Amino acid sequence: MFSGQFGPSAQRIYIRKHHPELGLLGEDAPLSDLWPQSPKGRFRGIVADEPQYGLRNESTFHWSVLWADAPQVWLYSSSPAPRGLQDIYNYLKLFERTDLAETASGGDPDRGYMPAMNPFTLVDSHPAAQYRYTSFCFKRWVLENNDLSAY
């Protein structure tokens, strides 16, 4: 419902209706010019009930939550257990802090962090340990790590 009325689907419908000369336009459209009433970035937070059903990247739920760009996302579930490591990555994508996500791939010299540094090997008190909670580091150091056992 959110996507169709307020999210990326509604954006595409509005642009097709009011700007047919642009044809099919992706999500990177300049919203301030094309859709002045866009709710993107105007949410203080999103509360998602039973998010495990829409957890996969291909789902409308997942892309709508990312598109909304809310500073806080709360996920409530009676059965939050992920089905695999990829699901944990998708959870991280939904509620990671935007500022950390942006600096995780580029590095943060002020905190002594570079993208080649594995934050999972740092002590908890290290300033760069907070990058453990970014999807970039989880993907790089957990999902793409060939040294992990199958277990």
Secondary structure in CASP SS format (residue, H / E / C, confidence):
PFRMAT SS
TARGET T0000
AUTHOR 0000-0000-0000
METHOD secondary structure of the structure
MODEL  1
M C 1.00
F H 1.00
S H 1.00
G H 1.00
Q H 1.00
F C 1.00
G C 1.00
P H 1.00
S H 1.00
A H 1.00
Q H 1.00
R H 1.00
I H 1.00
Y H 1.00
I H 1.00
R H 1.00
K H 1.00
H H 1.00
H C 1.00
P H 1.00
E H 1.00
L H 1.00
G C 1.00
L C 1.00
L C 1.00
G C 1.00
E C 1.00
D C 1.00
A C 1.00
P C 1.00
L H 1.00
S H 1.00
D H 1.00
L H 1.00
W C 1.00
P C 1.00
Q C 1.00
S C 1.00
P C 1.00
K C 1.00
G C 1.00
R C 1.00
F C 1.00
R C 1.00
G C 1.00
I E 1.00
V E 1.00
A E 1.00
D E 1.00
E C 1.00
P H 1.00
Q H 1.00
Y H 1.00
G H 1.00
L C 1.00
R C 1.00
N C 1.00
E C 1.00
S C 1.00
T H 1.00
F H 1.00
H H 1.00
W H 1.00
S H 1.00
V H 1.00
L H 1.00
W H 1.00
A H 1.00
D C 1.00
A C 1.00
P C 1.00
Q C 1.00
V E 1.00
W E 1.00
L E 1.00
Y E 1.00
S C 1.00
S C 1.00
S C 1.00
P C 1.00
A C 1.00
P C 1.00
R C 1.00
G C 1.00
L H 1.00
Q H 1.00
D H 1.00
I H 1.00
Y H 1.00
N H 1.00
Y H 1.00
L H 1.00
K H 1.00
L H 1.00
F H 1.00
E C 1.00
R C 1.00
T H 1.00
D H 1.00
L H 1.00
A H 1.00
E H 1.00
T H 1.00
A H 1.00
S C 1.00
G C 1.00
G C 1.00
D E 1.00
P H 1.00
D H 1.00
R H 1.00
G C 1.00
Y E 1.00
M C 1.00
P C 1.00
A C 1.00
M C 1.00
N C 1.00
P H 1.00
F H 1.00
T H 1.00
L C 1.00
V C 1.00
D C 1.00
S C 1.00
H C 1.00
P H 1.00
A H 1.00
A H 1.00
Q H 1.00
Y H 1.00
R H 1.00
Y H 1.00
T C 1.00
S H 1.00
F H 1.00
C H 1.00
F H 1.00
K H 1.00
R H 1.00
W H 1.00
V H 1.00
L H 1.00
E C 1.00
N C 1.00
N C 1.00
D C 1.00
L C 1.00
S C 1.00
A C 1.00
Y C 1.00
END
